[in-house]
């Protein structure tokens, strides 16, 4: 299967640079996965599109300000660092810029009320480095990062992050700190929408997948089957596992909010003979057309990049031609794309 089979034309002015004025104010494209029919509506209508007995599964991960901006020591040259994965208490794998100048032994500092110092320990592939961090005051590294870091907005949002992004690039469910990107389908939800779902007889289950670089890393191969996704940490608690298990036994729908939630549920299922059980670990499941879904029967998601692994997941769920037709409709109707864009419901 060719990666270029998942390409589509997207005018740059449809790439959302700002969130909607109010959370929950986005449009929603409802795609019938059986017929390919589409309906234009709004995310506020979601409670009316679900049915009694559905289990809506959300990701309660919290994005931390993983983008650090500082300078080299002693030259003073600008440095930018995106924390990718923690290796030890004081060591991280990170994407750094300018990578060529930051060799092992190089030192950097990120200024703030409690400055954060760093030393490059190791070079890795695709511009990555292993960095050791410390504070002269002995302040907790995570607390310092939270104070001085910047929200890691995706590169297609071509503006600097602002204080408001600390709230808007975060779902209302966010509790467990650990993501370097938002589970963007969840950004649309408001307390009123959740209340509406519960009033309609929809059950809500929470799981955790800490969104890492693997979710949005570029597909650098020509053949889909050769792509690999980096592991991301997850946790499924007993209450969520029980809600989902009961729904499956009774033939009720499990509707995942986001591709992150979808991958977690399907990965756990494959580790546990088709069951969702209380568990924690790392997931590296890559879902593309031909995949057989065992758990998820509905999906709330945003509109994704051409040739991305996220688009491939949606195509696996609803069929490549139907999804790409829906995307063409969305472009023609002026839907807003990507993280701060509009949403799609597939049932």
N, C-alpha and C positions, 0 to 999 in steps of 0.2 A: 504494500500500500504506500503510495507516494505522499509525502508531506504537502506537496503543492496541490493535492486534491482538496485541501482544507483552506484554500486561499479565497479571498473575496475582496472586492474594491470597497474601500471605506474613505469617504471624504474627510480630510483632516479636521474640518470644522464640526464634525459630529463627535469628536473625542472630547468628552466632558473635562473641563479644566476646574470646575467648581461644583460643589454639591448643590442640590436643589435648594431654593430658599428655605424650605422647611423639610425636616425629615419626614418621609412618608409621602412626599409630593411628586414622586416620579411616576412615569408612565409604566405600564405593564403590557407586554405582549403575551397573550395566552395561546400556546400551541398545543393542539390535540395530537398526541404522538401516534394515534391510530390512523387518523385521516389526513393529517397535515394541515388542517384548517387553522386559521389564526383569527384572533379577536383582539382588537385594540381596546385597552381599558387602563386602569390605574392601580397602583399597588394598594391603595386604600380599599379596593374591592376584593382583595385576597380572601378575607373571611367568608365572603359569599361564594367564592369559587371552590372552596374546600367543602368537605361534607362531614357530617357527624361520624365520629369514629376514626377519622384520620389522625395519624400521629405526625406532628410537625417537629422535625429534629433540627436544632440549632447548634451552632458552634460558639461556645462561651469564651474562646480565647481572647486575650487582651494584647493589643499591639503596644510595644514599648518603643520609645524614641531611639531607634537603633542606628540612626545616621549621625555621625560625629564629624564636626568640622573644626580643624585646628591648624597647627603649623609644625614644621620640622624643627628639631633642636640640633645645632644652634642656628642654622641658616635662616629660619623664619619662613621658608617656603610653604605655600598653602598645602594642606592635606585634607582629604576626605576619606571617611572610613564607614563602611556599612557592616555592622556585626551580623554574621551569617549563622554561626552555630557555636555554642559554648563547648569548650573542650575540658576545661578545669575551672575552678572557682575564679582564677584570675587570668585565664587564657581563652582567647576566642579565635576562631577562623573568621576572617573578614575580607571583604572586597575593598581594596584601597586604591587611591588615586593621588599622585601619579605613581603607578606601580613600578615603573622602571627605576625610579630613584629611591624606592624604599626597600633596600636590601637588608638581609639579616644584620642586626646590630644597629640599624637606624633607630633614632628616638624621635618621638612626637609628643606634643602636649595639646590637650583640649581644654581651653580656658573656661572658667566659671567660678562660682563661689567656692567650690572645692575642686581645683584643677585636677584633671585626670591625665596621668602620664602613661606612655606606652613605649614598648620596645618591640621591633620586628624580630621574631625568632626564626622564622622559616618561610621560604617561598614555596607556593603551591601553584597549581594550574589555573589558567584563566584569570590571572591577576589577583589571586587570593594569597593571603599571608596569615601566618599564625602570629598573634600579638599578645604580649603579656602586659597587663594593666596594673597600676597601683596608684594610690593617693598618698601624698606625704603626711596628710593629717590622720590617715588610718580610717577615713570615712568609707562606708560600704560602697563598693563599686557600682552595684545596681542602682542604689539611690543617687549616686552622682550622675550616672548615665540618664536616669529619669529626669534629673534637674537640668542638664546641659545639652542633652541630645535633641535631635530634630526628628519629627515624624517621617518615616521612610516612604514618602509619596512615590508612586511609580514614575519612571523616567518620562512617560508620555504626558504627564502633567507638567507642563513647561512653565512652572513658576516656583518660587521659593515657598516652603511651608510656612504657615502662619499659626499663631496661637490657637485660632479657631479649629485648625485641623486636629488638634489634640482631642477634641470632642467629636468632630464630624467624621474623622477617619477611624472611628471606633463604634462598634455596635452597642445597643442598649443592654446587651447580654454580657458584655465584656467583664470577666472576672479574673481569669487565670492568665497572669502575665507570661508572655513568651513568644509572640508572633512578630515577624518583621514585615508583615503585610496584612491588611485587613481581610477577613472573610467577607467579601464585598456584598454578597447577596443579603447578608444580615444588616447592612447599613440602612436599608429601607424601612425597617420595622420600627414602630412606635408602641408605647404602652397601650394605646387605644386599639391598635391592630391586634395585639396579642389578646387583649380583653375580648375583642370581637370574635377571634378564633375560639377562645374558650367558651364564650356564650353560644357559639354555633356547635359545640360538642366536639371540638378538636382538642386533642391532648398535646401537650408540649413536653418534649424531652431535650435535655441538654447534654452534649458531649464536648470534648475538647480536642482540637487538633491545632497545634502551634504551627501556624503557616510559616514556612521557611522559603529559602531560595528555590527549592525544588518545585514549588507550585508554579512559579512564573519563569523558570529558567528557559532560555531560548532552546528551540529544537534545532540542533546543529547537524542533523543527519538528513539524508534524502529519503530514507525508508522509515516509515512510522515505527515499524517493529524494532528498530535498532535504538530508539530513544530510551533513556533510563531516567527515572525520577529519584532525586535524592531523598533519603529517609526523613520523615518528620514525626515528632513526638505526639502521641495521642493518649487519651484516657477516656474510657467509657465506664461510668459509674453504675452501680447496681440499679438505681431507680430508672435510668434511661434504658438499660438492658431489659428490665422487666416490662416497661411500657412497649418497647419494640417487639419483644418476644410474644407478648399477649396479642398484639395487633396482627402479627404474622399468623399465629395459630387460628385467629378468628377471621382471617381473610380480609383484614382491613389494610388500608393504604399507609405506607410510610413515605412521607414527603420530606425530602432533604432540603434544607436551606443552604445551598452552596455546593460547589464541587468539592470543597474540603470535607464537608460532612459526608458527602456521597462516598468519597474514597475511603474515609475512615470506616464507615459501616460495612462497605464491601470487603475491605481488607480484614476486618475483624471476623467477618463471616467466613472468609476463606481459611482463616487460622483455626476455626472452631466448628468445622463440619456444617457450615450453613447457618450457624447460630450467632446471634449477637449476645455476648456475655460480658460480665464485668471484667475489664482488662485494661492493661496499659502497655505501651511499647512504642515501636517505631513502624511507620507505614511508608512503603515505597511503591505502592500499587499504581501502575500506569494503565488507565482505562482508555481504550480506543475501539473503533467499530469491530464487532465480532465478540466483544465481551458479553458474558451472560450475567445479568444483574440478579442477585439472590434476595436483596433486601429492599432496595429503593424502587418505588413505583411512581414517584412524583418528584419534581425538581423545581426549586426556585433558584434562579441564577441571573447574573448580569450578562451583558454581551461581551464576548472575548476577542482577543487579538487573532488576526488571520494566522493560520499555520501553528497555533499554540496547542499545547497538550490539553488545556481547559476546553477549547473548542472541540477537540477530538473526543473528550469525555461526553459532551452534550450530544455530539453526533452518534456516539455509541448508544446513548440512551434513547434517542428519538429518530435516528436514521440520518445519514449525511445529507441526502437530497432535501429532506423535509426541513432540516435545520438551516441549511444554506438558503433555501427558499424563504424561510422565515427571516433570516438575516437580510436578504435582499429587500423584503418588505419593510423591515425596520429602517434600512437606509433610505428607502423611498419615502417613508413617512417621517423622517427626521428624528428618529430615536437617538438618544445620547448614549455613547458607548463607553465601556470600560469601568474603572473603579467607582467613579462618581456619576456614572450614567444610569440609564433606566434598567428595568428588570424584565425577566422572562419567566413565565410559569409553564412547565411542561407536564401534562397529565395524560 
